[in-house]
């Protein structure tokens, strides 16, 4: 244990009694701003130290929420300093598609951003887009891979999961060959996400960077016999990363019906250059993100009226709120609590629904008639996994998805699965994260071991931060085309941030749980018990001087210091 020293006198204004900390009553007296110490509220440091500070790295909530596992705080720190290439290189350690994600990810990182409790979340996806677009313009290649292992991996499907796995496996030194049933890479990113959200050139450039690593793509090749392809190609492992590209159907009585098509087929055809004639009035049946895309696409194809019919209310709609808001701003109408019961010619019989106490829709027996020239079914997608049923050991869920273990291996040794092929949320970012996880599991298996995810530190909450040191930085806004100018073509709706805007937005990050060398602890310590180690090396506590007063802890804005009990027989 360390006895209190008189070291505080070595710095003007020093001394724990002159510092504001928990347990100290801030009661200025006669203009004297020195706080009055109330020893009845908290025991002071005393003659012996009972606790000591410890530098820690905790988990920012943005990173904890990111399905792709990006080190968001880390690359934002580089972006703050204008070191954009370093920011991009740190970003792509986890995610090879930043320009794509900056446009299509639903950014759960921002929903969990502590800055949102203060004013507004950091626009992480906008900065990610800026970095991805900058890397494309500058032609930055991916960091080099490790030496070749001589192992060969077959990936079935060139969607987000397959592309992510191919990238990470290549970086780990394995040769990767991707067999894709379609004519280009991207899967539903290419055929399911409209160009007004994701320009095809943006996707193509990021795929080309993966291909430049040595990944081999074979297009227009649908795998029918997986074991034969594995043996013929002398592959050591296989990842099945097929997407959910088959639209679900619903039994709706129809007689001399208007044109009825599924949303997946509509979006795929438009992505391939088709411009189907849907007529003046189009009804879209469903309430998910695909329904919003189908309705907005119908508008761009010339429909004067695009009406979404959904059986629940807005609060229970599966589509993201901003997707629905953008659709509404473009003139799409939504008919809530309604379901299509039958189609006869151009007439649709629609029944009014109501929600029970659990939020599930139930019929009311009240019917109305709508008129439409075309009906687009957007009630979900599923994978076509029939070709896997001839592989011994592989099991399937009720929805046709593949059952995998904690390492994403199927019941057949050496065959793994991920993305839409396995149960779970079907988004681009989730698929990319699963591709990375599958790659690490495959790498562990090829090396004769098992990959174990390292333990994660605790997540930093907003209440753990000490915010008065922050200056206000107004949140950035990505410019958008006005709604009146959007529906004439498929031009991208949202523009990106400028360099200055991206850097200012990055500066709004609180760096939760991670020291960013602000010097607050160094400047506040009354005992000169903190040694500054130099740029990028942070600090070290000199415990032979420290009294355990906790001033450093309370002056750390991001909670990168914790107070721990004094170890028995500890240093000093």
C-alpha positions as a Python dict, from the first residue, in 0.01 Angstrom:
ca = {
    (1, 'X'): (0, 0, 0),
    (2, 'X'): (114, 352, -74),
    (3, 'X'): (103, 623, 188),
    (4, 'X'): (-19, 964, 82),
    (5, 'X'): (265, 1187, -18),
    (6, 'X'): (298, 1560, -43),
    (7, 'X'): (351, 1536, -416),
    (8, 'X'): (40, 1743, -482),
    (9, 'X'): (230, 2053, -382),
    (10, 'X'): (458, 2011, -681),
    (11, 'X'): (186, 2127, -918),
    (12, 'X'): (7, 2462, -887),
    (13, 'X'): (-345, 2413, -762),
    (14, 'X'): (-273, 2044, -694),
    (15, 'X'): (-419, 1826, -423),
    (16, 'X'): (-708, 1585, -424),
    (17, 'X'): (-905, 1825, -205),
    (18, 'X'): (-909, 2079, -490),
    (19, 'X'): (-1056, 1841, -745),
    (20, 'X'): (-1419, 1766, -818),
    (21, 'X'): (-1494, 1398, -790),
    (22, 'X'): (-1771, 1168, -680),
    (23, 'X'): (-1843, 1218, -312),
    (24, 'X'): (-1732, 1584, -322),
    (25, 'X'): (-2004, 1842, -268),
    (26, 'X'): (-1972, 2129, -518),
    (27, 'X'): (-2076, 2418, -287),
    (28, 'X'): (-1889, 2741, -359),
    (29, 'X'): (-1863, 2967, -52),
    (30, 'X'): (-1831, 3345, -72),
    (31, 'X'): (-1715, 3330, -430),
    (32, 'X'): (-1454, 3067, -354),
    (33, 'X'): (-1496, 2795, -621),
    (34, 'X'): (-1297, 2542, -418),
    (35, 'X'): (-1536, 2250, -352),
    (36, 'X'): (-1613, 2161, 6),
    (37, 'X'): (-1520, 1804, 86),
    (38, 'X'): (-1802, 1615, 255),
    (39, 'X'): (-1637, 1314, 416),
    (40, 'X'): (-1976, 1177, 522),
    (41, 'X'): (-2056, 1102, 158),
    (42, 'X'): (-1745, 913, 59),
    (43, 'X'): (-1435, 804, 231),
    (44, 'X'): (-1135, 999, 108),
    (45, 'X'): (-805, 854, -2),
    (46, 'X'): (-685, 833, 357),
    (47, 'X'): (-338, 737, 472),
    (48, 'X'): (-348, 413, 272),
    (49, 'X'): (-456, 357, -87),
    (50, 'X'): (-750, 120, -109),
    (51, 'X'): (-808, 143, -486),
    (52, 'X'): (-605, 223, -792),
    (53, 'X'): (-677, 337, -1148),
    (54, 'X'): (-632, 100, -1442),
    (55, 'X'): (-631, 181, -1814),
    (56, 'X'): (-880, -38, -2000),
    (57, 'X'): (-1015, -87, -2350),
    (58, 'X'): (-1389, -146, -2333),
    (59, 'X'): (-1628, -215, -2619),
    (60, 'X'): (-1796, 78, -2796),
    (61, 'X'): (-2167, 9, -2848),
    (62, 'X'): (-2139, 77, -3221),
    (63, 'X'): (-1891, -207, -3264),
    (64, 'X'): (-2093, -436, -3039),
    (65, 'X'): (-2397, -382, -3262),
    (66, 'X'): (-2220, -416, -3600),
    (67, 'X'): (-2304, -753, -3763),
    (68, 'X'): (-1986, -724, -3970),
    (69, 'X'): (-1774, -668, -3657),
    (70, 'X'): (-1606, -349, -3778),
    (71, 'X'): (-1368, -158, -3550),
    (72, 'X'): (-1579, 154, -3598),
    (73, 'X'): (-1420, 366, -3327),
    (74, 'X'): (-1076, 277, -3464),
    (75, 'X'): (-1137, 381, -3822),
    (76, 'X'): (-1333, 689, -3715),
    (77, 'X'): (-1026, 800, -3517),
    (78, 'X'): (-814, 785, -3833),
    (79, 'X'): (-1083, 970, -4029),
    (80, 'X'): (-1091, 1244, -3763),
    (81, 'X'): (-723, 1303, -3826),
    (82, 'X'): (-764, 1306, -4203),
    (83, 'X'): (-575, 976, -4233),
    (84, 'X'): (-828, 828, -4472),
    (85, 'X'): (-625, 545, -4618),
    (86, 'X'): (-539, 417, -4271),
    (87, 'X'): (-908, 445, -4183),
    (88, 'X'): (-1011, 246, -4490),
    (89, 'X'): (-745, -21, -4433),
    (90, 'X'): (-862, -72, -4075),
    (91, 'X'): (-1224, -84, -4191),
    (92, 'X'): (-1160, -349, -4458),
    (93, 'X'): (-987, -579, -4215),
    (94, 'X'): (-1341, -682, -4126),
    (95, 'X'): (-1556, -577, -4422),
    (96, 'X'): (-1440, -571, -4787),
    (97, 'X'): (-1745, -377, -4914),
    (98, 'X'): (-1749, -34, -4744),
    (99, 'X'): (-1885, 161, -5042),
    (100, 'X'): (-2172, -87, -5066),
    (101, 'X'): (-2241, -90, -4693),
    (102, 'X'): (-2231, 287, -4674),
    (103, 'X'): (-2535, 279, -4903),
    (104, 'X'): (-2742, -27, -4812),
    (105, 'X'): (-2662, -119, -4451),
    (106, 'X'): (-2938, -46, -4201),
    (107, 'X'): (-2663, 80, -3968),
    (108, 'X'): (-2762, -75, -3634),
    (109, 'X'): (-2436, 80, -3511),
    (110, 'X'): (-2606, 419, -3523),
    (111, 'X'): (-2911, 294, -3333),
    (112, 'X'): (-2674, 204, -3048),
    (113, 'X'): (-2442, 506, -3077),
    (114, 'X'): (-2405, 682, -2741),
    (115, 'X'): (-2398, 1016, -2920),
    (116, 'X'): (-2767, 961, -2987),
    (117, 'X'): (-2832, 1008, -2615),
    (118, 'X'): (-2655, 1345, -2633),
    (119, 'X'): (-2789, 1489, -2959),
    (120, 'X'): (-2785, 1267, -3270),
    (121, 'X'): (-2593, 951, -3357),
    (122, 'X'): (-2274, 977, -3561),
    (123, 'X'): (-2360, 916, -3928),
    (124, 'X'): (-2128, 617, -3943),
    (125, 'X'): (-2263, 478, -4269),
    (126, 'X'): (-2208, 811, -4447),
    (127, 'X'): (-1841, 819, -4341),
    (128, 'X'): (-1803, 455, -4441),
    (129, 'X'): (-1941, 539, -4784),
    (130, 'X'): (-1700, 831, -4815),
    (131, 'X'): (-1403, 604, -4737),
    (132, 'X'): (-1523, 333, -4976),
    (133, 'X'): (-1575, 577, -5262),
    (134, 'X'): (-1241, 745, -5194),
    (135, 'X'): (-1062, 408, -5203),
    (136, 'X'): (-1221, 335, -5541),
    (137, 'X'): (-1122, 672, -5685),
    (138, 'X'): (-767, 640, -5557),
    (139, 'X'): (-732, 275, -5659),
    (140, 'X'): (-622, 154, -5316),
    (141, 'X'): (-561, -224, -5315),
    (142, 'X'): (-637, -449, -5023),
    (143, 'X'): (-351, -506, -4778),
    (144, 'X'): (-140, -811, -4877),
    (145, 'X'): (-243, -1159, -4771),
    (146, 'X'): (-35, -1407, -4576),
    (147, 'X'): (170, -1666, -4772),
    (148, 'X'): (-26, -1941, -4947),
    (149, 'X'): (-130, -2242, -4743),
    (150, 'X'): (-186, -2460, -5050),
    (151, 'X'): (-546, -2525, -4941),
    (152, 'X'): (-838, -2487, -5183),
    (153, 'X'): (-1188, -2371, -5087),
    (154, 'X'): (-1502, -2380, -5303),
    (155, 'X'): (-1769, -2117, -5238),
    (156, 'X'): (-2115, -2164, -5387),
    (157, 'X'): (-2273, -1824, -5438),
    (158, 'X'): (-2124, -1480, -5505),
    (159, 'X'): (-2358, -1279, -5285),
    (160, 'X'): (-2248, -1077, -4981),
    (161, 'X'): (-2172, -1385, -4769),
    (162, 'X'): (-1974, -1556, -5045),
    (163, 'X'): (-1779, -1241, -5135),
    (164, 'X'): (-1694, -1173, -4772),
    (165, 'X'): (-1579, -1532, -4714),
    (166, 'X'): (-1373, -1529, -5035),
    (167, 'X'): (-1198, -1212, -4925),
    (168, 'X'): (-1116, -1332, -4574),
    (169, 'X'): (-1009, -1678, -4686),
    (170, 'X'): (-778, -1522, -4945),
    (171, 'X'): (-624, -1297, -4681),
    (172, 'X'): (-566, -1608, -4472),
    (173, 'X'): (-364, -1761, -4757),
    (174, 'X'): (-614, -2004, -4910),
    (175, 'X'): (-705, -2033, -5280),
    (176, 'X'): (-1072, -1960, -5337),
    (177, 'X'): (-1298, -2044, -5631),
    (178, 'X'): (-1653, -1910, -5643),
    (179, 'X'): (-1924, -2083, -5848),
    (180, 'X'): (-2214, -1851, -5920),
    (181, 'X'): (-2539, -1940, -6099),
    (182, 'X'): (-2588, -1585, -6224),
    (183, 'X'): (-2396, -1385, -6484),
    (184, 'X'): (-2227, -1147, -6235),
    (185, 'X'): (-2119, -1132, -5872),
    (186, 'X'): (-2326, -963, -5605),
    (187, 'X'): (-2631, -1186, -5565),
    (188, 'X'): (-2925, -989, -5428),
    (189, 'X'): (-2704, -681, -5397),
    (190, 'X'): (-2704, -674, -5776),
    (191, 'X'): (-3045, -823, -5856),
    (192, 'X'): (-3251, -725, -5553),
    (193, 'X'): (-3139, -376, -5449),
    (194, 'X'): (-3247, -110, -5700),
    (195, 'X'): (-2985, 109, -5865),
    (196, 'X'): (-3125, 424, -5703),
    (197, 'X'): (-2993, 283, -5374),
    (198, 'X'): (-2686, 97, -5501),
    (199, 'X'): (-2538, 197, -5839),
    (200, 'X'): (-2404, -113, -6012),
    (201, 'X'): (-2067, 48, -6082),
    (202, 'X'): (-2007, 89, -5708),
    (203, 'X'): (-2067, -281, -5650),
    (204, 'X'): (-1862, -385, -5952),
    (205, 'X'): (-1555, -190, -5839),
    (206, 'X'): (-1555, -349, -5495),
    (207, 'X'): (-1597, -697, -5644),
    (208, 'X'): (-1305, -630, -5879),
    (209, 'X'): (-1083, -552, -5581),
    (210, 'X'): (-1167, -894, -5434),
    (211, 'X'): (-1099, -1060, -5769),
    (212, 'X'): (-761, -886, -5786),
    (213, 'X'): (-659, -1080, -5474),
    (214, 'X'): (-662, -1398, -5683),
    (215, 'X'): (-1018, -1516, -5617),
    (216, 'X'): (-1147, -1708, -5919),
    (217, 'X'): (-1509, -1657, -6025),
    (218, 'X'): (-1701, -1897, -6250),
    (219, 'X'): (-2034, -1744, -6358),
    (220, 'X'): (-2347, -1894, -6514),
    (221, 'X'): (-2265, -2216, -6333),
    (222, 'X'): (-2539, -2363, -6116),
    (223, 'X'): (-2411, -2628, -5879),
    (224, 'X'): (-2622, -2944, -5893),
    (225, 'X'): (-2388, -3208, -5748),
    (226, 'X'): (-2187, -3050, -5468),
    (227, 'X'): (-1979, -3354, -5374),
    (228, 'X'): (-1881, -3413, -5737),
    (229, 'X'): (-1767, -3053, -5776),
    (230, 'X'): (-1571, -3075, -5452),
    (231, 'X'): (-1394, -3388, -5568),
    (232, 'X'): (-1335, -3272, -5926),
    (233, 'X'): (-1183, -2944, -5811),
    (234, 'X'): (-978, -3105, -5532),
    (235, 'X'): (-1128, -2865, -5281),
    (236, 'X'): (-1042, -2910, -4916),
    (237, 'X'): (-1355, -2733, -4790),
    (238, 'X'): (-1681, -2589, -4921),
    (239, 'X'): (-1895, -2295, -4814),
    (240, 'X'): (-2256, -2287, -4931),
    (241, 'X'): (-2350, -1918, -4948),
    (242, 'X'): (-2658, -1919, -5168),
    (243, 'X'): (-2902, -1630, -5130),
    (244, 'X'): (-3275, -1611, -5079),
    (245, 'X'): (-3363, -1537, -5439),
    (246, 'X'): (-3690, -1727, -5471),
    (247, 'X'): (-4003, -1527, -5398),
    (248, 'X'): (-4259, -1687, -5169),
    (249, 'X'): (-4609, -1739, -5301),
    (250, 'X'): (-4949, -1712, -5138),
    (251, 'X'): (-5273, -1876, -5235),
    (252, 'X'): (-5507, -1600, -5352),
    (253, 'X'): (-5818, -1709, -5545),
    (254, 'X'): (-5791, -1553, -5889),
    (255, 'X'): (-6017, -1557, -6197),
    (256, 'X'): (-5912, -1386, -6520),
    (257, 'X'): (-5663, -1207, -6300),
    (258, 'X'): (-5458, -905, -6384),
    (259, 'X'): (-5085, -957, -6416),
    (260, 'X'): (-4950, -1109, -6092),
    (261, 'X'): (-4575, -1135, -6035),
    (262, 'X'): (-4342, -1166, -5740),
    (263, 'X'): (-4125, -877, -5626),
    (264, 'X'): (-3798, -1070, -5651),
    (265, 'X'): (-3861, -1147, -6018),
    (266, 'X'): (-3959, -786, -6084),
    (267, 'X'): (-3646, -644, -5922),
    (268, 'X'): (-3424, -904, -6088),
    (269, 'X'): (-3567, -829, -6431),
    (270, 'X'): (-3527, -453, -6390),
    (271, 'X'): (-3167, -503, -6270),
    (272, 'X'): (-3106, -703, -6589),
    (273, 'X'): (-3228, -419, -6809),
    (274, 'X'): (-3595, -510, -6848),
    (275, 'X'): (-3868, -246, -6826),
    (276, 'X'): (-4193, -441, -6778),
    (277, 'X'): (-4521, -263, -6847),
    (278, 'X'): (-4710, -278, -6521),
    (279, 'X'): (-4987, -41, -6611),
    (280, 'X'): (-5117, 273, -6447),
    (281, 'X'): (-5227, 123, -6113),
    (282, 'X'): (-5000, -123, -5930),
    (283, 'X'): (-5073, -291, -5598),
    (284, 'X'): (-4784, -430, -5394),
    (285, 'X'): (-4878, -693, -5136),
    (286, 'X'): (-4642, -698, -4835),
    (287, 'X'): (-4481, -472, -4576),
    (288, 'X'): (-4110, -544, -4585),
    (289, 'X'): (-3815, -364, -4738),
    (290, 'X'): (-3860, -555, -5065),
    (291, 'X'): (-4217, -427, -5084),
    (292, 'X'): (-4089, -70, -5050),
    (293, 'X'): (-3831, -128, -5323),
    (294, 'X'): (-4090, -288, -5551),
    (295, 'X'): (-4331, 5, -5505),
    (296, 'X'): (-4061, 265, -5570),
    (297, 'X'): (-3947, 67, -5874),
    (298, 'X'): (-4303, 53, -6009),
    (299, 'X'): (-4317, 433, -5988),
    (300, 'X'): (-3996, 457, -6188),
    (301, 'X'): (-4141, 220, -6447),
    (302, 'X'): (-4427, 462, -6514),
    (303, 'X'): (-4701, 363, -6271),
    (304, 'X'): (-4914, 661, -6179),
    (305, 'X'): (-5034, 494, -5862),
    (306, 'X'): (-4838, 247, -5648),
    (307, 'X'): (-5032, 119, -5348),
    (308, 'X'): (-4887, -108, -5079),
    (309, 'X'): (-5140, -336, -4908),
    (310, 'X'): (-5021, -467, -4572),
    (311, 'X'): (-5210, -672, -4315),
    (312, 'X'): (-5069, -504, -4002),
    (313, 'X'): (-5014, -143, -3896),
    (314, 'X'): (-4706, 76, -3928),
    (315, 'X'): (-4580, -5, -3579),
    (316, 'X'): (-4560, -375, -3673),
    (317, 'X'): (-4427, -327, -4025),
    (318, 'X'): (-4106, -525, -4093),
    (319, 'X'): (-3969, -260, -4329),
    (320, 'X'): (-3721, -16, -4180),
    (321, 'X'): (-3881, 314, -4085),
    (322, 'X'): (-3661, 520, -4315),
    (323, 'X'): (-3744, 287, -4608),
    (324, 'X'): (-4114, 351, -4556),
    (325, 'X'): (-4060, 724, -4514),
    (326, 'X'): (-3867, 745, -4843),
    (327, 'X'): (-4141, 551, -5020),
    (328, 'X'): (-4410, 779, -4882),
    (329, 'X'): (-4211, 1088, -4983),
    (330, 'X'): (-4210, 960, -5342),
    (331, 'X'): (-4588, 934, -5351),
    (332, 'X'): (-4629, 568, -5260),
    (333, 'X'): (-4950, 504, -5067),
    (334, 'X'): (-4982, 239, -4797),
    (335, 'X'): (-5310, 74, -4700),
    (336, 'X'): (-5261, -60, -4347),
    (337, 'X'): (-5455, -345, -4183),
    (338, 'X'): (-5565, -493, -4513),
    (339, 'X'): (-5521, -826, -4687),
    (340, 'X'): (-5602, -943, -5041),
    (341, 'X'): (-5865, -1218, -5039),
    (342, 'X'): (-5927, -1259, -5409),
    (343, 'X'): (-5861, -1124, -5758),
    (344, 'X'): (-6113, -1111, -6037),
    (345, 'X'): (-6002, -930, -6349),
    (346, 'X'): (-5888, -584, -6244),
    (347, 'X'): (-6077, -602, -5915),
    (348, 'X'): (-5912, -696, -5587),
    (349, 'X'): (-6122, -800, -5290),
    (350, 'X'): (-5955, -663, -4977),
    (351, 'X'): (-6055, -750, -4623),
    (352, 'X'): (-6008, -511, -4337),
    (353, 'X'): (-5797, -652, -4050),
    (354, 'X'): (-5758, -567, -3683),
    (355, 'X'): (-5482, -648, -3434),
    (356, 'X'): (-5539, -865, -3131),
    (357, 'X'): (-5378, -803, -2792),
    (358, 'X'): (-5053, -966, -2907),
    (359, 'X'): (-5032, -754, -3222),
    (360, 'X'): (-5133, -1033, -3461),
    (361, 'X'): (-5380, -948, -3740),
    (362, 'X'): (-5724, -1107, -3748),
    (363, 'X'): (-6008, -1068, -4001),
    (364, 'X'): (-6302, -841, -3942),
    (365, 'X'): (-6536, -961, -4217),
    (366, 'X'): (-6539, -614, -4372),
    (367, 'X'): (-6454, -614, -4743),
    (368, 'X'): (-6373, -350, -5000),
    (369, 'X'): (-6284, -352, -5370),
    (370, 'X'): (-5972, -205, -5530),
    (371, 'X'): (-5875, -183, -5895),
    (372, 'X'): (-5528, -261, -6029),
    (373, 'X'): (-5351, -331, -6356),
    (374, 'X'): (-5083, -543, -6185),
    (375, 'X'): (-5024, -704, -5848),
    (376, 'X'): (-4673, -755, -5710),
    (377, 'X'): (-4632, -1013, -5432),
    (378, 'X'): (-4365, -909, -5179),
    (379, 'X'): (-4428, -1153, -4898),
    (380, 'X'): (-4076, -1282, -4845),
    (381, 'X'): (-3798, -1484, -5007),
    (382, 'X'): (-3652, -1827, -4954),
    (383, 'X'): (-3345, -2022, -5063),
    (384, 'X'): (-3346, -2305, -5314),
    (385, 'X'): (-3144, -2566, -5124),
    (386, 'X'): (-3276, -2875, -5301),
    (387, 'X'): (-2934, -2959, -5447),
    (388, 'X'): (-2800, -3014, -5094),
    (389, 'X'): (-3050, -3285, -5008),
    (390, 'X'): (-2839, -3546, -5180),
    (391, 'X'): (-2541, -3469, -4953),
    (392, 'X'): (-2525, -3715, -4660),
    (393, 'X'): (-2546, -3564, -4313),
    (394, 'X'): (-2691, -3224, -4404),
    (395, 'X'): (-3008, -3137, -4213),
    (396, 'X'): (-3266, -2869, -4292),
    (397, 'X'): (-3505, -2647, -4105),
    (398, 'X'): (-3875, -2614, -4181),
    (399, 'X'): (-3809, -2319, -4410),
    (400, 'X'): (-3547, -2506, -4613),
    (401, 'X'): (-3249, -2338, -4448),
    (402, 'X'): (-2943, -2546, -4363),
    (403, 'X'): (-2871, -2644, -4003),
    (404, 'X'): (-2513, -2567, -3894),
    (405, 'X'): (-2319, -2597, -3569),
    (406, 'X'): (-2150, -2317, -3373),
    (407, 'X'): (-1863, -2323, -3627),
    (408, 'X'): (-2104, -2298, -3921),
    (409, 'X'): (-2029, -2651, -4037),
    (410, 'X'): (-2313, -2867, -4164),
    (411, 'X'): (-2354, -3231, -4069),
    (412, 'X'): (-2118, -3324, -4353),
    (413, 'X'): (-1749, -3273, -4257),
    (414, 'X'): (-1581, -2992, -4449),
    (415, 'X'): (-1903, -2842, -4584),
    (416, 'X'): (-2002, -2512, -4422),
    (417, 'X'): (-2297, -2277, -4481),
    (418, 'X'): (-2377, -1913, -4420),
    (419, 'X'): (-2578, -1611, -4528),
    (420, 'X'): (-2938, -1663, -4636),
    (421, 'X'): (-2874, -2039, -4651),
    (422, 'X'): (-2888, -2060, -4269),
    (423, 'X'): (-3158, -1944, -4024),
    (424, 'X'): (-3142, -1580, -3917),
    (425, 'X'): (-3188, -1224, -4032),
    (426, 'X'): (-3147, -1174, -4406),
    (427, 'X'): (-2955, -851, -4462),
    (428, 'X'): (-2638, -763, -4649),
    (429, 'X'): (-2446, -677, -4334),
    (430, 'X'): (-2549, -993, -4149),
    (431, 'X'): (-2444, -1198, -4453),
    (432, 'X'): (-2106, -1023, -4470),
    (433, 'X'): (-2049, -1089, -4101),
    (434, 'X'): (-2143, -1454, -4147),
    (435, 'X'): (-1903, -1481, -4441),
    (436, 'X'): (-1619, -1357, -4222),
    (437, 'X'): (-1714, -1591, -3939),
    (438, 'X'): (-1739, -1885, -4178),
    (439, 'X'): (-1398, -1802, -4326),
    (440, 'X'): (-1237, -1805, -3983),
    (441, 'X'): (-1406, -2135, -3895),
    (442, 'X'): (-1297, -2289, -4226),
    (443, 'X'): (-943, -2164, -4171),
    (444, 'X'): (-937, -2321, -3825),
    (445, 'X'): (-1069, -2652, -3961),
    (446, 'X'): (-815, -2656, -4248),
    (447, 'X'): (-537, -2604, -3995),
    (448, 'X'): (-660, -2891, -3782),
    (449, 'X'): (-811, -2681, -3506),
    (450, 'X'): (-1119, -2482, -3410),
    (451, 'X'): (-1145, -2104, -3432),
    (452, 'X'): (-1253, -1945, -3106),
    (453, 'X'): (-1390, -1594, -3097),
    (454, 'X'): (-1193, -1394, -2839),
    (455, 'X'): (-1393, -1279, -2535),
    (456, 'X'): (-1547, -936, -2565),
    (457, 'X'): (-1501, -668, -2300),
    (458, 'X'): (-1802, -493, -2145),
    (459, 'X'): (-1996, -243, -2355),
    (460, 'X'): (-1972, 124, -2257),
    (461, 'X'): (-2306, 288, -2189),
    (462, 'X'): (-2387, 657, -2215),
    (463, 'X'): (-2407, 690, -1838),
    (464, 'X'): (-2043, 581, -1806),
    (465, 'X'): (-1913, 879, -2007),
    (466, 'X'): (-1797, 1215, -1869),
    (467, 'X'): (-1919, 1448, -2140),
    (468, 'X'): (-1853, 1812, -2037),
    (469, 'X'): (-1519, 1805, -2221),
    (470, 'X'): (-1694, 1769, -2558),
    (471, 'X'): (-1769, 2055, -2788),
    (472, 'X'): (-2082, 2047, -2994),
    (473, 'X'): (-2038, 1949, -3358),
    (474, 'X'): (-2347, 1978, -3573),
    (475, 'X'): (-2440, 1644, -3736),
    (476, 'X'): (-2374, 1614, -4108),
    (477, 'X'): (-2643, 1551, -4366),
    (478, 'X'): (-2604, 1367, -4694),
    (479, 'X'): (-2772, 1563, -4975),
    (480, 'X'): (-3062, 1391, -5149),
    (481, 'X'): (-3253, 1438, -5471),
    (482, 'X'): (-3587, 1607, -5402),
    (483, 'X'): (-3876, 1356, -5418),
    (484, 'X'): (-4017, 1527, -5727),
    (485, 'X'): (-3696, 1451, -5920),
    (486, 'X'): (-3652, 1089, -5815),
    (487, 'X'): (-3910, 878, -5995),
    (488, 'X'): (-3822, 967, -6353),
    (489, 'X'): (-3521, 731, -6360),
    (490, 'X'): (-3302, 508, -6143),
    (491, 'X'): (-3038, 770, -6057),
    (492, 'X'): (-2893, 741, -5707),
    (493, 'X'): (-3114, 926, -5459),
    (494, 'X'): (-2859, 999, -5184),
    (495, 'X'): (-2528, 1173, -5248),
    (496, 'X'): (-2224, 1129, -5028),
    (497, 'X'): (-2044, 1360, -4787),
    (498, 'X'): (-1758, 1584, -4896),
    (499, 'X'): (-1414, 1537, -4742),
    (500, 'X'): (-1471, 1820, -4498),
    (501, 'X'): (-1817, 1698, -4404),
    (502, 'X'): (-1693, 1341, -4349),
    (503, 'X'): (-1408, 1457, -4128),
    (504, 'X'): (-1633, 1681, -3919),
    (505, 'X'): (-1884, 1401, -3879),
    (506, 'X'): (-1610, 1163, -3765),
    (507, 'X'): (-1509, 1421, -3503),
    (508, 'X'): (-1848, 1375, -3335),
    (509, 'X'): (-1742, 1029, -3212),
    (510, 'X'): (-1716, 998, -2833),
    (511, 'X'): (-1453, 720, -2860),
    (512, 'X'): (-1651, 524, -2603),
    (513, 'X'): (-1431, 299, -2391),
    (514, 'X'): (-1113, 363, -2592),
    (515, 'X'): (-838, 610, -2491),
    (516, 'X'): (-779, 873, -2757),
    (517, 'X'): (-495, 1051, -2575),
    (518, 'X'): (-684, 1366, -2482),
    (519, 'X'): (-438, 1429, -2192),
    (520, 'X'): (-720, 1492, -1945),
    (521, 'X'): (-595, 1233, -1698),
    (522, 'X'): (-236, 1351, -1740),
    (523, 'X'): (-328, 1713, -1677),
    (524, 'X'): (-565, 1642, -1387),
    (525, 'X'): (-351, 1411, -1174),
    (526, 'X'): (-253, 1600, -855),
    (527, 'X'): (36, 1364, -780),
    (528, 'X'): (219, 1361, -1115),
    (529, 'X'): (148, 988, -1115),
    (530, 'X'): (82, 953, -1489),
    (531, 'X'): (360, 912, -1742),
    (532, 'X'): (290, 1018, -2099),
    (533, 'X'): (447, 765, -2334),
    (534, 'X'): (421, 952, -2665),
    (535, 'X'): (183, 964, -2964),
    (536, 'X'): (3, 637, -3015),
    (537, 'X'): (148, 483, -2697),
    (538, 'X'): (-94, 636, -2444),
    (539, 'X'): (5, 659, -2074),
    (540, 'X'): (124, 458, -1776),
    (541, 'X'): (34, 493, -1410),
    (542, 'X'): (319, 543, -1161),
    (543, 'X'): (166, 359, -869),
    (544, 'X'): (443, 459, -628),
    (545, 'X'): (301, 813, -651),
    (546, 'X'): (-70, 740, -697),
    (547, 'X'): (-300, 796, -398),
    (548, 'X'): (-610, 643, -557),
    (549, 'X'): (-797, 973, -555),
    (550, 'X'): (-986, 886, -879),
    (551, 'X'): (-943, 1232, -1034),
    (552, 'X'): (-807, 1070, -1350),
    (553, 'X'): (-1106, 837, -1365),
    (554, 'X'): (-1353, 1123, -1341),
    (555, 'X'): (-1167, 1337, -1593),
    (556, 'X'): (-1155, 1059, -1855),
    (557, 'X'): (-1432, 1148, -2102),
    (558, 'X'): (-1463, 805, -2262),
    (559, 'X'): (-1432, 570, -1960),
    (560, 'X'): (-1093, 429, -2060),
    (561, 'X'): (-996, 422, -1689),
    (562, 'X'): (-1151, 212, -1417),
    (563, 'X'): (-1091, 214, -1042),
    (564, 'X'): (-1013, -132, -907),
    (565, 'X'): (-950, -254, -551),
    (566, 'X'): (-590, -232, -440),
    (567, 'X'): (-430, -572, -504),
    (568, 'X'): (-301, -748, -196),
    (569, 'X'): (76, -711, -200),
    (570, 'X'): (44, -504, -520),
    (571, 'X'): (305, -277, -673),
    (572, 'X'): (399, 19, -454),
}
